[in-house]
């Protein structure tokens, strides 16, 4: 075999190794090695964050571990359009540890803390900018320097089956969203911050701020277990109807400001009827 043929074979082999793996269903697979190699999508530099700039479906095939509290794991750009990220049972892990004054209490501090604490922050598990329709599901995000999940002004976001644990600010921060069956625990800030949509079947416990904090129009809040958070169970929820929630043993009380939201019944406050 002559040198030109050998060179062509080697070049082809390199392209195969460097190309992101694709599952049989067309989903792009991401693992730690691919994150470090880069080129998951065009413009993705080696290392973190993994930059997703194209619409499509993405699935983790290993845990992702970021090197420090200031590093974001996955950044979805405005060019991406519609994106699904399936963590596939894996975790996105940062180095941050949040602790309370005693076992079972909400955290009062986290270490190390990020050097940039702007609203967009540093060290977020999954971050998506405006104009993204995004689904995030089926995995764990823990120990990030800032937010677990930050989806800013998305026209549509769906977050389901996630465990968002022990991050240095909010667990989940989003606007218009459907948030279903998530565990949001031990984050230094609020458990969930949202503008409008549906918040159903989530467990929000031991977060340093409020269990659920509304930022605008409000939405439907149903079937959540919200307990032992440092703030109130439901804060600033506008005219949101809420029902079938357990609002137990939150350090700031049940609902703030008093009378906010629309209690449509079957909520439990410390084991009794909610006021």
URKAKA-V716761 format. One record per run of one state. SS is the DSSP state (2 for helix, 1 for strand, 0 for the rest). FROM is the first residue (numbers start at 0). TO is the last residue. Records with the same first field share a line. If there is no record, write none. Layout:
SS = FROM-TO / FROM-TO
This chain:
0 = 0-1 / 18-20 / 22-26 / 30-30 / 37-48 / 52-54 / 60-62 / 65-72 / 76-80 / 86-89 / 93-95 / 100-105 / 111-124 / 128-131 / 142-147 / 151-154 / 165-170 / 173-174 / 180-181 / 185-190 / 200-201 / 205-210 / 222-223 / 227-232 / 235-239 / 243-244 / 248-253 / 256-260 / 263-266 / 269-270 / 273-274
2 = 2-17 / 31-36
1 = 21-21 / 27-29 / 49-51 / 55-59 / 63-64 / 73-75 / 81-85 / 90-92 / 96-99 / 106-110 / 125-127 / 132-141 / 148-150 / 155-164 / 171-172 / 175-179 / 182-184 / 191-199 / 202-204 / 211-221 / 224-226 / 233-234 / 240-242 / 245-247 / 254-255 / 261-262 / 267-268 / 271-272
